[in-house]
Amino acid sequence: MTGWRTLFYKEVLRFWKVSFQTVAAPVLTAVLYMLIFGHVLQDHVKVYDQVSYTAFLVPGLVMMSVLQNAFANSSSSLVQSKIMGSLVFVLLTPLSHWSWFVAYVASSVARGLAVGLGVFAVTFLFGRPAFVAPLWIVVFAVLGASMLGALGIIAGLWAEKFDQMAAFQNFIIMPMTFLSGVFYSIHSLPAFWQDVSHLNPFFYMIDGFRYGFFGVSDVSPWLSLGIVAAAFAAVSAVAVHLLRIGYRIRS
């Protein structure tokens, strides 16, 4: 049990040593989104009754930041270690594939939540959502960050250079995040795009997370929880299997 904690501590130190880049920069990006979208659409978009658009935007930006940074943590760590050759020092340890998985996912959750708290602290000044069901907020934040941390492991094992990692993030993670209802309710979309949105697991993460603030959502939070949990289990199974066989890290 000591091994995974040591690797977890190393991974937390890795992103915290450059916290200006890994934590402060995403917070600034979220604030810019808030300033632009909140200012332009505040008087033109109405989502839920008695909920301002700015308040509606806060949970979406928080969750988007949590997901993107959880993915970036595990994926960037593995890619950098492979390219720099430092991954061999972790391979020399008697750590099991489960220890790797737990350490990388836990550190991704830590970074995602740190960024999310920073984004919430700043955007809360612009729009103040309520806390109708705090437990749902915590559950979806941790579960969503865990899933993206596991997905980051898969991407980090697959990628052998930075441009492959950038392609994975730009063509998969970014579109799925932005098309998940961060800036809008899917009920404002045409029927076809509503159906497409229901195929995106990121939508259920953000919708369930937003339910914890307002007590209303586009779909049932229990449905969202079931889908997100199933997606996390599937992604985790793939990540653990790739770590077990040493995919692209033992040769």
C-alpha positions, 0 to 999 in steps of 0.5 A: 500500500505504500507504493501507490501512495509514493507514486501518488505523492510524486505525481501531485508534486509534479503538477504542483511544482508548476501550479501557475501553469497547471492550476492558475492558467485553467482558472484564468481561461474559465474566467475569460469564458465567463466574462465573454459568454456571461456578458454577451448572453446574460440578457438573451438566454434563459435556461431554467426558471429563476436561474440566470444564465451566468449562474447556469454557466458557473457549474458548467465551467467548473466541471469542464475545467475538472474534466480537462485537467484530470485528463491532462494530468495523467496523459501528460505525465506518461507522455513526458516520462516516456519521451524523457526516458524517466519512466524506466525508474517507475518500471524498476519498482515492484509496483503492480498495475493496480498501484499505477492505476490508483496513483495516476487516477488519484493524482488526476482527481486531485488536480481536477478538483484543485482547478475546479475549486479555483474556477468556482471561487472566481466565477462565484463572484459573477453568478451565485448558484445555490447548493440544492444537493451538495452530495451530487456535486461531490459524486459527479466531480470525483467520478468525472475526474476519475473517468478522465484520469483513466482515459488520460492513462489510455491516451498517455500509453498510446501516444509516443510523442506530443503531437499524438497527445495533442491530436487526442485532446483536440479531436476527442476531449475538447469536442466532447467537452464543449458539446456536452452542455457547458454553455447551453441546455440541450433542450434548446437544440434541434431534436437531432442534436439532442439525440446526438448529445445523449450519446456523449457521456460528458453531457451526463457528467455536467448535467448531473453536476449541475443538478447538485446546484439547481435541483433541475437538470435535462435528464434524471441525475440517477440516469446520469450517475448510472451512465457515468459509472458504467463509462468509468468502469469500461474506461478503467478496465481498458486502462488497467489491462493496458498497464497490466500488459505494459502496452508501449512502456516495456519496449 
